């Protein structure tokens, strides 16, 4: 078992909990291996293993928008080796602002994880249904 030191403290990593992003994340293509810290909490952390200074607060989009419509292109499902779309995990990046009313989530670009193979990708959805800066709290 591997362990890393993060801003959240010492974290032990089980190989089966490593989430692999074969292409990295947009703007962070060097970051390919992550773990999800506190997956049972409403807000979790997507923590990079290779660059421990890199972490992202994430949240399940269905807790923000109950009827969130995930639209993953077929080629992305093939790339993630998804056999059953009901077995994917979905998170959106949370941008925590100085004030709660300015905190946003990126509903346009969810992180989709094949929970069986632990393969993941941040999917940039098309259309105008969602925005990259959706306010979490009303003003």
C-alpha positions in Angstrom: 0.0 0.0 0.0 1.3 3.4 -1.0 0.9 6.6 1.0 1.1 10.3 0.1 1.2 13.5 2.1 -1.5 16.0 1.0 -2.8 19.2 2.4 -5.4 17.0 4.1 -2.7 15.0 5.8 -1.2 11.5 5.2 -3.3 9.4 2.9 -2.9 5.6 2.4 -3.8 4.5 -1.1 -5.1 1.1 -2.0 -4.3 0.2 -5.7 -8.0 -0.6 -6.3 -9.0 3.0 -5.3 -6.8 4.7 -7.9 -8.8 6.5 -10.5 -6.9 6.7 -13.8 -7.4 9.6 -16.3 -5.5 8.3 -19.4 -5.5 11.8 -20.9 -5.2 13.7 -17.6 -7.6 16.5 -16.9 -7.9 19.5 -19.2 -5.1 22.0 -18.4 -3.5 19.3 -16.2 -2.6 16.6 -18.7 0.4 15.5 -16.5 -2.1 14.5 -13.7 -3.3 11.0 -14.5 -3.8 9.2 -11.2 -6.2 10.4 -8.5 -8.0 9.1 -5.5 -11.3 10.3 -4.1 -11.1 11.4 -0.5 -14.2 11.3 1.6 -16.4 9.8 -1.2 -19.3 9.3 1.3 -19.5 13.0 2.1 -21.6 15.5 0.1 -18.3 17.3 -0.9 -15.4 15.0 -1.8 -11.9 15.7 -2.9 -10.3 14.5 -6.2 -6.7 14.3 -5.1 -3.9 13.8 -7.5 -1.3 11.2 -6.6 1.6 12.3 -8.8 1.3 16.0 -7.9 0.0 16.1 -4.3 -0.4 19.9 -4.5 -3.2 19.3 -7.0 -6.7 18.6 -5.6 -10.2 19.5 -6.6 -13.3 19.7 -4.4 -16.1 17.7 -6.2 -19.7 17.1 -5.7 -22.3 14.8 -7.2 -24.3 16.9 -9.7 -27.6 15.3 -8.8 -27.3 16.9 -5.4 -27.2 20.3 -7.1 -29.7 19.7 -9.9 -32.0 16.7 -9.2 -32.8 16.2 -12.9 -29.2 16.7 -14.1 -28.9 15.3 -17.6 -25.6 13.6 -18.3 -24.9 13.5 -22.0 -21.7 11.4 -22.6 -20.8 11.0 -26.3 -20.6 7.3 -27.4 -16.8 7.7 -28.2 -16.2 8.7 -24.6 -18.2 5.7 -23.3 -16.0 3.4 -25.5 -12.8 5.1 -24.3 -13.9 4.6 -20.7 -14.8 1.0 -21.5 -18.3 1.6 -20.0 -20.6 -1.5 -20.5 -23.3 -0.2 -18.2 -24.0 3.6 -17.9 -25.7 2.9 -14.6 -22.3 1.9 -13.1 -20.5 5.2 -13.7 -19.8 7.7 -11.0 -20.3 11.4 -11.8 -18.8 14.4 -10.1 -18.6 18.1 -11.0 -15.8 20.4 -9.9 -16.7 22.8 -7.1 -15.2 26.3 -7.1 -15.3 27.6 -3.5 -15.4 31.4 -3.4 -14.6 33.8 -0.5 -18.4 34.0 0.1 -20.9 31.2 -0.1 -23.1 33.0 -2.6 -20.3 33.1 -5.1 -19.5 29.3 -4.9 -20.1 27.6 -8.2 -20.0 24.2 -9.8 -19.1 23.3 -13.4 -22.1 21.4 -14.6 -21.0 21.6 -18.2 -17.9 19.4 -17.7 -18.6 16.5 -15.4 -15.9 14.0 -14.4 -17.2 10.5 -15.4 -15.7 7.5 -13.8 -16.1 3.9 -14.9 -16.4 2.5 -11.3 -15.6 -1.1 -12.4 -12.4 -0.3 -14.3 -11.5 3.0 -12.5 -11.1 4.8 -15.8 -12.1 8.5 -15.9 -12.4 11.5 -18.0 -13.7 15.0 -17.7 -16.3 15.2 -20.4 -17.0 18.6 -22.0 -20.7 18.4 -22.8 -22.2 20.5 -25.7 -25.4 22.5 -25.7 -26.6 25.4 -23.6 -28.4 23.5 -20.9 -25.6 24.0 -18.3 -22.9 26.5 -17.5 -19.4 26.2 -16.2 -20.3 28.5 -13.4 -23.6 27.4 -11.9 -24.2 29.1 -8.5 -24.6 26.6 -5.8 -26.5 29.1 -3.5 -29.1 31.6 -4.6 -28.3 35.3 -4.0 
